[in-house]
Amino acid sequence: MSGQTGVPDLLPTPPGGERRLVLHSCCAPCVGGIMESMAAAGLEPLVLFYNPNIHPAPEYLKRKDENARFAEKLGLPFVDADYDPKAWMDRVRGLEAEPERGARCTVCFDMRLAYTADYAHQHGYRVFTSSLGISRHKDMAQVNASATRAAARHPDLTYWDHNWRKNGGMDHMLTVSRREDFYRQDYCGCTFSKRAAERG
Ligand code: SF4
């Protein structure tokens, strides 16, 4: 399902035929293939890195820098948003013991995608999307529900709910990640997911 370049052939037209859009990034391994597909399709994504969930700070910097490096390589704008882990911790208080894909993740997605929607609105974008749902570890319906709530904050804004795993997207994600030798973390991001990964 991919052309000679390895980029998936079938990238649908974004809502409203918009070429400019905000692409929320969770990390380089997830977003790299999407960035490359969009660039190949002639879209103009602004890559927004807003992930106050990531712990600890050196890990956050490592993931962010990896993503910024690839954006620079493709010539795409990259926005380094606020890193405010205290605000994130305040939001998930009481949900520490929740499993991955549970209520804590809903709050986490809501926070990151609401910020993305607000940023898009404030900067004149009409469409946003996210790499959050491409990982097989994520519940795409849960991500889409959070993004739909975020989009509802602004009547002129639409969430592009394309399934980035489809049409060769998942294979392309893995190909780009290996080719670019991205740093690949072994836990989702927060301190609770890190502890769960360490427990095995
Ligand atoms: S497991 Fe991942 S999605 Fe869930 S709360 Fe932690 S960082 Fe957020």
py3Dmol code that shows the C-alpha trace and the ligand (Angstrom):
import py3Dmol

protein = """\
ATOM      1  CA  MET A   1       0.000   0.000   0.000  1.00  0.00           C
ATOM      2  CA  SER A   2       2.974   2.298  -0.392  1.00  0.00           C
ATOM      3  CA  GLY A   3       4.781   3.946  -3.282  1.00  0.00           C
ATOM      4  CA  GLN A   4       8.439   3.754  -4.277  1.00  0.00           C
ATOM      5  CA  THR A   5       9.430   6.191  -1.544  1.00  0.00           C
ATOM      6  CA  GLY A   6       7.838   4.013   1.113  1.00  0.00           C
ATOM      7  CA  VAL A   7       5.429   6.827   1.930  1.00  0.00           C
ATOM      8  CA  PRO A   8       1.822   5.558   2.099  1.00  0.00           C
ATOM      9  CA  ASP A   9      -0.079   6.421  -1.094  1.00  0.00           C
ATOM     10  CA  LEU A  10      -3.460   7.007   0.409  1.00  0.00           C
ATOM     11  CA  LEU A  11      -3.388  10.051   2.619  1.00  0.00           C
ATOM     12  CA  PRO A  12      -6.945  11.385   2.560  1.00  0.00           C
ATOM     13  CA  THR A  13      -7.778  15.049   2.146  1.00  0.00           C
ATOM     14  CA  PRO A  14      -7.967  16.820   5.511  1.00  0.00           C
ATOM     15  CA  PRO A  15     -11.361  18.219   6.612  1.00  0.00           C
ATOM     16  CA  GLY A  16     -12.405  21.219   4.525  1.00  0.00           C
ATOM     17  CA  GLY A  17      -9.484  20.602   2.157  1.00  0.00           C
ATOM     18  CA  GLU A  18      -7.206  22.444   4.601  1.00  0.00           C
ATOM     19  CA  ARG A  19      -3.489  22.173   3.854  1.00  0.00           C
ATOM     20  CA  ARG A  20      -2.360  23.991   7.000  1.00  0.00           C
ATOM     21  CA  LEU A  21      -2.951  22.099  10.197  1.00  0.00           C
ATOM     22  CA  VAL A  22      -1.590  21.536  13.692  1.00  0.00           C
ATOM     23  CA  LEU A  23      -0.153  18.076  14.317  1.00  0.00           C
ATOM     24  CA  HIS A  24       0.152  17.276  18.006  1.00  0.00           C
ATOM     25  CA  SER A  25       3.167  15.044  18.567  1.00  0.00           C
ATOM     26  CA  CYS A  26       3.628  12.604  21.435  1.00  0.00           C
ATOM     27  CA  CYS A  27       7.132  11.467  20.369  1.00  0.00           C
ATOM     28  CA  ALA A  28       9.332  11.078  17.286  1.00  0.00           C
ATOM     29  CA  PRO A  29       8.816   7.315  16.754  1.00  0.00           C
ATOM     30  CA  CYS A  30       5.015   7.793  16.593  1.00  0.00           C
ATOM     31  CA  VAL A  31       4.875  11.058  14.663  1.00  0.00           C
ATOM     32  CA  GLY A  32       7.798  10.629  12.240  1.00  0.00           C
ATOM     33  CA  GLY A  33       5.916   8.623   9.615  1.00  0.00           C
ATOM     34  CA  ILE A  34       2.918  10.960   9.816  1.00  0.00           C
ATOM     35  CA  MET A  35       5.156  14.007   9.368  1.00  0.00           C
ATOM     36  CA  GLU A  36       6.820  12.460   6.345  1.00  0.00           C
ATOM     37  CA  SER A  37       3.483  11.417   4.793  1.00  0.00           C
ATOM     38  CA  MET A  38       2.034  14.876   5.245  1.00  0.00           C
ATOM     39  CA  ALA A  39       5.085  16.564   3.754  1.00  0.00           C
ATOM     40  CA  ALA A  40       4.980  14.182   0.770  1.00  0.00           C
ATOM     41  CA  ALA A  41       1.284  14.979   0.272  1.00  0.00           C
ATOM     42  CA  GLY A  42       1.999  18.710   0.145  1.00  0.00           C
ATOM     43  CA  LEU A  43       0.364  19.471   3.484  1.00  0.00           C
ATOM     44  CA  GLU A  44       1.756  22.095   5.827  1.00  0.00           C
ATOM     45  CA  PRO A  45       1.684  20.677   9.347  1.00  0.00           C
ATOM     46  CA  LEU A  46       2.929  22.645  12.312  1.00  0.00           C
ATOM     47  CA  VAL A  47       4.287  20.088  14.771  1.00  0.00           C
ATOM     48  CA  LEU A  48       3.269  20.919  18.334  1.00  0.00           C
ATOM     49  CA  PHE A  49       5.125  19.158  21.132  1.00  0.00           C
ATOM     50  CA  TYR A  50       3.028  19.525  24.264  1.00  0.00           C
ATOM     51  CA  ASN A  51       3.608  16.643  26.659  1.00  0.00           C
ATOM     52  CA  PRO A  52       3.771  17.686  30.330  1.00  0.00           C
ATOM     53  CA  ASN A  53       3.067  14.050  31.218  1.00  0.00           C
ATOM     54  CA  ILE A  54       6.620  12.933  30.396  1.00  0.00           C
ATOM     55  CA  HIS A  55       8.770  12.088  33.402  1.00  0.00           C
ATOM     56  CA  PRO A  56      11.545  12.716  34.304  1.00  0.00           C
ATOM     57  CA  ALA A  57      12.740  15.981  32.741  1.00  0.00           C
ATOM     58  CA  PRO A  58      15.813  14.481  30.978  1.00  0.00           C
ATOM     59  CA  GLU A  59      13.505  11.958  29.307  1.00  0.00           C
ATOM     60  CA  TYR A  60      11.227  14.805  28.232  1.00  0.00           C
ATOM     61  CA  LEU A  61      14.146  16.688  26.702  1.00  0.00           C
ATOM     62  CA  LYS A  62      15.408  13.598  24.924  1.00  0.00           C
ATOM     63  CA  ARG A  63      12.005  12.917  23.310  1.00  0.00           C
ATOM     64  CA  LYS A  64      11.486  16.562  22.402  1.00  0.00           C
ATOM     65  CA  ASP A  65      14.933  17.055  20.895  1.00  0.00           C
ATOM     66  CA  GLU A  66      14.578  13.919  18.804  1.00  0.00           C
ATOM     67  CA  ASN A  67      11.327  15.231  17.377  1.00  0.00           C
ATOM     68  CA  ALA A  68      12.701  18.745  16.772  1.00  0.00           C
ATOM     69  CA  ARG A  69      15.649  17.275  14.887  1.00  0.00           C
ATOM     70  CA  PHE A  70      13.373  15.417  12.456  1.00  0.00           C
ATOM     71  CA  ALA A  71      11.119  18.461  11.954  1.00  0.00           C
ATOM     72  CA  GLU A  72      14.179  20.474  11.012  1.00  0.00           C
ATOM     73  CA  LYS A  73      15.248  17.769   8.578  1.00  0.00           C
ATOM     74  CA  LEU A  74      11.853  17.910   6.831  1.00  0.00           C
ATOM     75  CA  GLY A  75      11.679  21.701   7.004  1.00  0.00           C
ATOM     76  CA  LEU A  76       8.511  21.673   9.111  1.00  0.00           C
ATOM     77  CA  PRO A  77       7.774  24.229  11.841  1.00  0.00           C
ATOM     78  CA  PHE A  78       8.130  22.804  15.332  1.00  0.00           C
ATOM     79  CA  VAL A  79       6.624  24.391  18.430  1.00  0.00           C
ATOM     80  CA  ASP A  80       8.214  23.613  21.754  1.00  0.00           C
ATOM     81  CA  ALA A  81       5.261  24.139  24.106  1.00  0.00           C
ATOM     82  CA  ASP A  82       5.358  24.601  27.867  1.00  0.00           C
ATOM     83  CA  TYR A  83       6.636  21.777  30.021  1.00  0.00           C
ATOM     84  CA  ASP A  84       4.568  21.968  33.177  1.00  0.00           C
ATOM     85  CA  PRO A  85       4.656  18.575  34.899  1.00  0.00           C
ATOM     86  CA  LYS A  86       3.195  20.012  38.120  1.00  0.00           C
ATOM     87  CA  ALA A  87       0.004  21.059  36.306  1.00  0.00           C
ATOM     88  CA  TRP A  88      -0.207  17.569  34.811  1.00  0.00           C
ATOM     89  CA  MET A  89       0.252  15.938  38.233  1.00  0.00           C
ATOM     90  CA  ASP A  90      -2.477  18.165  39.671  1.00  0.00           C
ATOM     91  CA  ARG A  91      -4.836  17.040  36.931  1.00  0.00           C
ATOM     92  CA  VAL A  92      -4.313  13.301  37.480  1.00  0.00           C
ATOM     93  CA  ARG A  93      -4.296  13.379  41.291  1.00  0.00           C
ATOM     94  CA  GLY A  94      -6.358  10.465  42.627  1.00  0.00           C
ATOM     95  CA  LEU A  95      -5.884   8.481  39.414  1.00  0.00           C
ATOM     96  CA  GLU A  96      -2.341   7.288  40.120  1.00  0.00           C
ATOM     97  CA  ALA A  97      -3.317   3.608  40.326  1.00  0.00           C
ATOM     98  CA  GLU A  98      -5.326   3.587  37.112  1.00  0.00           C
ATOM     99  CA  PRO A  99      -4.104   1.158  34.448  1.00  0.00           C
ATOM    100  CA  GLU A 100      -2.899   2.335  31.066  1.00  0.00           C
ATOM    101  CA  ARG A 101      -5.965   3.053  28.843  1.00  0.00           C
ATOM    102  CA  GLY A 102      -7.919   3.941  32.000  1.00  0.00           C
ATOM    103  CA  ALA A 103      -9.271   7.174  33.476  1.00  0.00           C
ATOM    104  CA  ARG A 104      -5.832   8.732  34.044  1.00  0.00           C
ATOM    105  CA  CYS A 105      -5.084   8.441  30.336  1.00  0.00           C
ATOM    106  CA  THR A 106      -8.376  10.150  29.472  1.00  0.00           C
ATOM    107  CA  VAL A 107      -7.397  13.120  31.655  1.00  0.00           C
ATOM    108  CA  CYS A 108      -3.914  13.092  30.131  1.00  0.00           C
ATOM    109  CA  PHE A 109      -5.270  13.106  26.563  1.00  0.00           C
ATOM    110  CA  ASP A 110      -7.850  15.763  27.438  1.00  0.00           C
ATOM    111  CA  MET A 111      -5.141  18.073  28.784  1.00  0.00           C
ATOM    112  CA  ARG A 112      -2.775  17.699  25.851  1.00  0.00           C
ATOM    113  CA  LEU A 113      -5.423  17.909  23.158  1.00  0.00           C
ATOM    114  CA  ALA A 114      -7.265  20.862  24.709  1.00  0.00           C
ATOM    115  CA  TYR A 115      -3.959  22.750  24.659  1.00  0.00           C
ATOM    116  CA  THR A 116      -3.507  21.742  21.016  1.00  0.00           C
ATOM    117  CA  ALA A 117      -7.018  22.894  20.095  1.00  0.00           C
ATOM    118  CA  ASP A 118      -6.499  26.232  21.857  1.00  0.00           C
ATOM    119  CA  TYR A 119      -3.158  26.731  20.135  1.00  0.00           C
ATOM    120  CA  ALA A 120      -4.666  25.940  16.733  1.00  0.00           C
ATOM    121  CA  HIS A 121      -7.544  28.346  17.303  1.00  0.00           C
ATOM    122  CA  GLN A 122      -5.288  31.147  18.544  1.00  0.00           C
ATOM    123  CA  HIS A 123      -3.004  30.806  15.526  1.00  0.00           C
ATOM    124  CA  GLY A 124      -5.663  30.708  12.822  1.00  0.00           C
ATOM    125  CA  TYR A 125      -5.706  26.992  12.093  1.00  0.00           C
ATOM    126  CA  ARG A 126      -8.988  25.238  11.331  1.00  0.00           C
ATOM    127  CA  VAL A 127      -7.818  21.610  11.626  1.00  0.00           C
ATOM    128  CA  PHE A 128      -5.713  19.654  14.090  1.00  0.00           C
ATOM    129  CA  THR A 129      -4.792  16.034  14.575  1.00  0.00           C
ATOM    130  CA  SER A 130      -2.466  13.974  16.756  1.00  0.00           C
ATOM    131  CA  SER A 131      -0.063  11.065  16.635  1.00  0.00           C
ATOM    132  CA  LEU A 132      -1.418   9.797  19.962  1.00  0.00           C
ATOM    133  CA  GLY A 133      -3.643   7.124  18.404  1.00  0.00           C
ATOM    134  CA  ILE A 134      -1.075   5.507  16.101  1.00  0.00           C
ATOM    135  CA  SER A 135       0.538   3.328  18.769  1.00  0.00           C
ATOM    136  CA  ARG A 136      -0.995  -0.093  19.190  1.00  0.00           C
ATOM    137  CA  HIS A 137      -0.669   0.456  22.939  1.00  0.00           C
ATOM    138  CA  LYS A 138      -3.284   3.215  22.768  1.00  0.00           C
ATOM    139  CA  ASP A 139      -7.072   2.995  22.620  1.00  0.00           C
ATOM    140  CA  MET A 140      -7.868   5.006  19.519  1.00  0.00           C
ATOM    141  CA  ALA A 141     -11.510   5.502  20.522  1.00  0.00           C
ATOM    142  CA  GLN A 142     -10.305   7.017  23.802  1.00  0.00           C
ATOM    143  CA  VAL A 143      -7.947   9.389  21.946  1.00  0.00           C
ATOM    144  CA  ASN A 144     -10.654  10.352  19.455  1.00  0.00           C
ATOM    145  CA  ALA A 145     -13.157  11.076  22.230  1.00  0.00           C
ATOM    146  CA  SER A 146     -10.680  13.411  23.955  1.00  0.00           C
ATOM    147  CA  ALA A 147      -9.828  15.137  20.683  1.00  0.00           C
ATOM    148  CA  THR A 148     -13.497  15.610  19.842  1.00  0.00           C
ATOM    149  CA  ARG A 149     -14.065  17.251  23.242  1.00  0.00           C
ATOM    150  CA  ALA A 150     -11.042  19.464  22.599  1.00  0.00           C
ATOM    151  CA  ALA A 151     -12.299  20.511  19.165  1.00  0.00           C
ATOM    152  CA  ALA A 152     -15.673  21.461  20.662  1.00  0.00           C
ATOM    153  CA  ARG A 153     -13.918  24.277  22.554  1.00  0.00           C
ATOM    154  CA  HIS A 154     -13.831  26.254  19.289  1.00  0.00           C
ATOM    155  CA  PRO A 155     -16.656  26.224  16.716  1.00  0.00           C
ATOM    156  CA  ASP A 156     -14.306  26.947  13.799  1.00  0.00           C
ATOM    157  CA  LEU A 157     -12.030  24.010  14.582  1.00  0.00           C
ATOM    158  CA  THR A 158     -12.197  20.395  13.357  1.00  0.00           C
ATOM    159  CA  TYR A 159     -10.374  17.350  14.652  1.00  0.00           C
ATOM    160  CA  TRP A 160      -9.048  15.240  11.777  1.00  0.00           C
ATOM    161  CA  ASP A 161      -9.845  11.752  13.044  1.00  0.00           C
ATOM    162  CA  HIS A 162      -7.898   9.888  10.365  1.00  0.00           C
ATOM    163  CA  ASN A 163      -6.681   6.487  11.543  1.00  0.00           C
ATOM    164  CA  TRP A 164      -2.930   6.893  11.059  1.00  0.00           C
ATOM    165  CA  ARG A 165      -2.359   3.154  11.434  1.00  0.00           C
ATOM    166  CA  LYS A 166      -4.232   2.404   8.189  1.00  0.00           C
ATOM    167  CA  ASN A 167      -3.144   2.351   4.535  1.00  0.00           C
ATOM    168  CA  GLY A 168       0.373   1.305   5.435  1.00  0.00           C
ATOM    169  CA  GLY A 169       0.707   3.998   8.099  1.00  0.00           C
ATOM    170  CA  MET A 170       1.798   1.614  10.839  1.00  0.00           C
ATOM    171  CA  ASP A 171       4.485   0.000   8.668  1.00  0.00           C
ATOM    172  CA  HIS A 172       5.684   3.410   7.537  1.00  0.00           C
ATOM    173  CA  MET A 173       5.888   4.600  11.140  1.00  0.00           C
ATOM    174  CA  LEU A 174       8.162   1.666  11.992  1.00  0.00           C
ATOM    175  CA  THR A 175      10.242   2.125   8.830  1.00  0.00           C
ATOM    176  CA  VAL A 176      10.878   5.811   9.502  1.00  0.00           C
ATOM    177  CA  SER A 177      11.621   5.187  13.164  1.00  0.00           C
ATOM    178  CA  ARG A 178      14.259   2.558  12.306  1.00  0.00           C
ATOM    179  CA  ARG A 179      15.707   4.489   9.369  1.00  0.00           C
ATOM    180  CA  GLU A 180      16.114   7.660  11.450  1.00  0.00           C
ATOM    181  CA  ASP A 181      17.358   5.636  14.407  1.00  0.00           C
ATOM    182  CA  PHE A 182      14.977   7.495  16.710  1.00  0.00           C
ATOM    183  CA  TYR A 183      15.352   7.101  20.419  1.00  0.00           C
ATOM    184  CA  ARG A 184      12.616   4.621  21.372  1.00  0.00           C
ATOM    185  CA  GLN A 185      11.379   4.704  24.949  1.00  0.00           C
ATOM    186  CA  ASP A 186      10.056   1.608  26.695  1.00  0.00           C
ATOM    187  CA  TYR A 187       7.217   3.298  28.607  1.00  0.00           C
ATOM    188  CA  CYS A 188       4.393   5.627  27.654  1.00  0.00           C
ATOM    189  CA  GLY A 189       5.591   8.741  29.456  1.00  0.00           C
ATOM    190  CA  CYS A 190       4.351   9.411  32.991  1.00  0.00           C
ATOM    191  CA  THR A 191       5.988   8.241  36.189  1.00  0.00           C
ATOM    192  CA  PHE A 192       3.189   5.723  36.711  1.00  0.00           C
ATOM    193  CA  SER A 193       3.684   4.105  33.307  1.00  0.00           C
ATOM    194  CA  LYS A 194       7.433   4.056  33.979  1.00  0.00           C
ATOM    195  CA  ARG A 195       6.912   2.190  37.254  1.00  0.00           C
ATOM    196  CA  ALA A 196       4.539  -0.256  35.544  1.00  0.00           C
ATOM    197  CA  ALA A 197       7.132  -0.940  32.824  1.00  0.00           C
ATOM    198  CA  GLU A 198       9.840  -1.491  35.434  1.00  0.00           C
ATOM    199  CA  ARG A 199       7.586  -3.982  37.246  1.00  0.00           C
ATOM    200  CA  GLY A 200       7.211  -5.796  33.926  1.00  0.00           C
TER     201      GLY A 200
END
"""
ligand_1 = """\
8
SF4
S 0.138 6.042 30.667
Fe 0.608 7.522 29.012
S -1.392 8.311 28.291
Fe -1.685 7.324 30.295
S -1.501 8.966 31.807
Fe 0.551 8.054 31.624
S 1.561 9.280 30.029
Fe -0.634 9.741 29.878
"""
view = py3Dmol.view(width=600, height=400)
view.addModel(protein, "pdb")
view.setStyle({"model": 0}, {"cartoon": {"style": "trace"}})
view.addModel(ligand_1, "xyz")
view.setStyle({"model": 1}, {"stick": {}})
view.zoomTo()
view.show()
